[in-house]
Amino acid sequence: MVAHVHKIFIAAAIIAGLVSACVSSVPQPAHDKQSVAAEFPQTHYVEAIEHGDAIFRVDPALTLVVMEVRRSGALARLGHDHVVASHDVQGYIAPDDGRSDLYVELERLVVDEPDLRAEAGLDTQPSAAFIAGTRQNMLEKVLEFERHPFALISVRAIDPDNGGSRLNVSVTLHGVARSMQVPVEIAKTADEIDVSGRLTLIQSEFGIAPFSILGGAIAVQDAVNVRFRIRARRVVSAPGESK
């Protein structure tokens, strides 16, 4: 029963955000070419680049999204907290338009990397076999990644009342879109943009009920804390052309 309880704790990791190709205890699928979400407005950015607009492409190697999945209840000690990470965010930023579009391929999510667990203050490390089972349960039973393979994140405006420090963001996951305002820190040069911040996602708002048994003695917290750092470089030619 304890093993089953461990697996369902990952149900809180509903976002994406925040994905990944970096070193992990879990083997990752091979990708010869990055998949692109059908809903992603790739053509808009390609045309903007060709037009000479200032467009920045996310650098996945320098970008990180980390989600902390926490347990609750009187018997929470029987399970593990978890860390789900993305090292493979894709997308663009168009600062002159106050617009950005990003996407995450959910099959590339990474679970419980030791360094990220340590940064989150977790002092235990689940076994590789346990991590593999947790990840499979998350993808297949919670996120249903074969039906909904991507998380989409869009920014359509920057709140002018907050000096550009609060973004109006829409997150689409598991077929459900939710809007929110996200405070961020932005550093920009002519060639690079660096955006970092934190937010809290509520899994029930995406149609997922937090798991609970024994009258709530073992449960998953509804809230998922997310931290991110998105780094992007200016594109000087259309995708596929020599730079």
C-alpha positions in Angstrom: 0.0 0.0 0.0 2.8 2.4 0.8 4.3 2.0 -2.7 0.9 2.8 -4.1 0.7 5.9 -1.9 4.1 7.0 -3.2 3.0 6.8 -6.8 -0.1 9.0 -6.4 1.8 11.8 -4.7 3.0 12.8 -8.2 -0.6 13.7 -9.1 0.1 17.2 -8.0 2.7 17.8 -10.6 0.2 19.0 -13.3 2.0 21.7 -15.1 4.8 22.1 -16.8 5.8 24.0 -16.6 6.5 23.6 -16.7 10.0 18.4 -19.4 13.8 17.1 -20.4 17.0 16.0 -22.0 19.5 16.5 -19.2 21.0 13.8 -17.0 18.3 11.9 -15.1 17.9 8.7 -13.1 15.1 7.8 -15.6 16.0 7.1 -19.3 14.5 9.7 -21.6 13.0 9.1 -25.1 15.3 9.6 -28.0 14.3 12.6 -30.3 16.0 13.1 -33.6 13.8 16.2 -34.1 12.0 18.3 -31.6 8.2 17.8 -31.8 6.1 21.0 -32.1 2.6 21.4 -30.6 0.0 21.7 -33.3 -1.5 24.7 -31.5 1.8 26.5 -31.2 2.0 29.7 -33.4 5.3 28.8 -35.1 4.4 30.5 -38.3 3.8 33.9 -36.5 7.4 33.9 -35.2 9.0 32.6 -38.4 7.3 35.4 -40.3 8.3 38.0 -37.7 12.0 36.8 -37.9 11.9 37.1 -41.7 10.4 40.6 -41.4 13.4 41.6 -39.2 11.5 41.9 -35.9 13.3 41.5 -32.6 12.5 37.9 -31.8 14.3 35.9 -29.1 14.3 32.0 -29.0 14.4 30.2 -25.7 17.6 28.4 -25.1 16.6 25.0 -23.4 20.2 24.4 -22.2 20.0 27.5 -20.0 16.3 27.3 -19.0 14.9 25.5 -16.1 11.4 25.0 -14.6 11.1 23.2 -11.2 7.9 22.0 -9.6 7.7 20.8 -6.0 5.1 18.1 -5.2 4.3 18.1 -1.5 2.3 15.6 0.6 -0.1 16.3 3.5 -2.1 14.6 6.1 -1.5 12.9 9.5 0.3 9.9 7.7 2.2 12.0 5.2 5.5 10.6 6.6 4.7 7.3 4.8 5.4 8.9 1.4 7.9 11.1 -0.4 7.7 14.6 -1.6 8.8 14.9 -5.3 10.5 17.3 -7.6 9.5 17.4 -11.3 11.7 19.4 -13.7 11.8 20.7 -17.2 15.1 21.3 -19.0 13.5 21.4 -22.5 11.2 24.5 -22.7 10.8 25.6 -26.3 9.4 28.8 -27.7 9.9 32.5 -28.5 9.7 36.0 -26.9 8.7 39.1 -28.9 9.4 41.9 -26.4 8.3 44.8 -28.7 4.9 43.1 -28.9 4.7 42.2 -25.2 4.2 38.6 -26.3 5.7 35.2 -25.7 4.7 31.6 -26.6 6.3 28.6 -25.0 5.6 24.9 -25.0 6.7 21.8 -23.1 6.7 18.2 -24.3 5.4 16.3 -21.3 7.1 13.1 -22.2 10.4 14.8 -21.4 9.6 15.6 -17.8 12.3 14.5 -15.3 11.5 13.3 -11.8 13.6 13.5 -8.6 17.0 14.6 -9.8 19.3 14.5 -6.8 20.6 18.0 -7.1 17.1 19.5 -7.4 15.8 17.4 -4.5 18.7 18.9 -2.4 17.9 22.4 -3.5 14.2 21.8 -2.5 15.4 20.8 1.0 14.4 17.1 0.6 16.8 14.9 2.5 15.8 11.5 1.1 16.4 10.0 -2.4 13.9 7.4 -3.8 15.4 4.5 -5.7 15.7 4.5 -9.5 13.0 1.9 -9.8 10.7 3.9 -7.6 11.4 7.1 -9.6 10.6 5.2 -12.9 7.3 4.0 -11.5 6.4 7.4 -10.2 7.2 9.0 -13.6 5.2 6.5 -15.6 2.2 6.9 -13.3 2.4 10.7 -13.6 2.6 10.6 -17.4 0.0 7.9 -18.1 -2.6 8.2 -15.3 -2.4 11.9 -14.3 -1.3 13.9 -17.3 -2.5 11.4 -19.9 0.3 12.6 -22.2 -0.7 10.5 -25.2 -3.9 12.5 -25.4 -2.4 15.8 -24.3 1.3 15.7 -25.1 2.1 19.3 -24.6 1.7 22.1 -22.0 1.3 25.5 -23.6 2.2 28.8 -22.0 1.4 32.2 -23.6 2.0 35.8 -22.6 -0.1 38.4 -24.4 0.6 41.5 -22.4 2.8 43.0 -19.6 0.9 44.7 -16.9 1.8 48.4 -17.2 0.8 49.2 -13.7 3.7 47.1 -12.3 6.6 48.4 -14.4 6.7 45.3 -16.5 7.3 43.1 -13.5 4.0 41.3 -13.7 3.0 39.1 -16.7 -0.4 38.1 -17.8 0.0 34.4 -18.5 -2.3 31.7 -19.8 -1.4 28.0 -19.2 -3.0 25.2 -21.1 -2.6 21.7 -19.7 -4.6 18.5 -20.1 -7.0 20.4 -22.3 -7.8 23.1 -19.7 -6.6 26.8 -20.0 -6.2 29.0 -17.0 -5.1 32.6 -16.8 -3.0 34.2 -14.0 -0.7 37.1 -13.2 2.9 36.2 -12.5 5.4 38.5 -10.9 8.8 38.2 -12.6 12.3 39.7 -12.8 13.4 40.6 -16.3 16.9 41.3 -17.5 17.3 42.3 -21.1 20.2 43.2 -23.5 20.2 43.6 -27.2 21.0 39.9 -27.6 19.5 38.1 -24.6 16.5 38.1 -22.3 16.5 36.5 -18.8 13.1 36.0 -17.0 12.8 34.4 -13.6 10.0 34.1 -11.1 7.8 31.9 -9.0 4.1 30.9 -9.0 1.7 28.6 -7.4 -0.6 26.3 -9.4 -3.7 24.7 -8.1 -4.2 21.3 -9.5 -8.0 21.3 -9.0 -8.2 24.3 -11.3 -7.0 22.1 -14.1 -9.6 19.5 -13.4 -7.5 17.2 -11.2 -8.8 16.3 -7.7 -6.0 16.1 -5.1 -5.7 12.5 -4.0 -6.9 11.7 -0.5 -7.4 8.4 1.4 -8.3 7.5 5.0 -10.3 10.6 5.5 -7.5 12.8 4.5 -4.8 11.2 6.6 -2.8 10.7 3.4 -3.3 13.3 0.8 -1.7 15.4 -1.9 -1.5 19.1 -1.5 -3.6 20.9 -4.1 -1.0 23.6 -4.5 2.2 23.1 -6.6 5.0 25.5 -6.1 6.9 26.4 -9.3 10.1 28.3 -9.9 11.5 29.1 -13.3 14.3 30.8 -15.2 13.7 31.3 -18.9 16.7 32.5 -21.0 16.4 33.4 -24.6 18.7 34.6 -27.3 17.9 36.9 -30.2 17.3 35.1 -33.5 19.3 36.6 -36.5 17.9 34.4 -39.2 14.8 32.2 -39.8 14.9 28.6 -38.4 17.0 26.4 -40.6 19.0 29.2 -42.2 22.6 29.8 -41.6 23.4 32.4 -39.0 
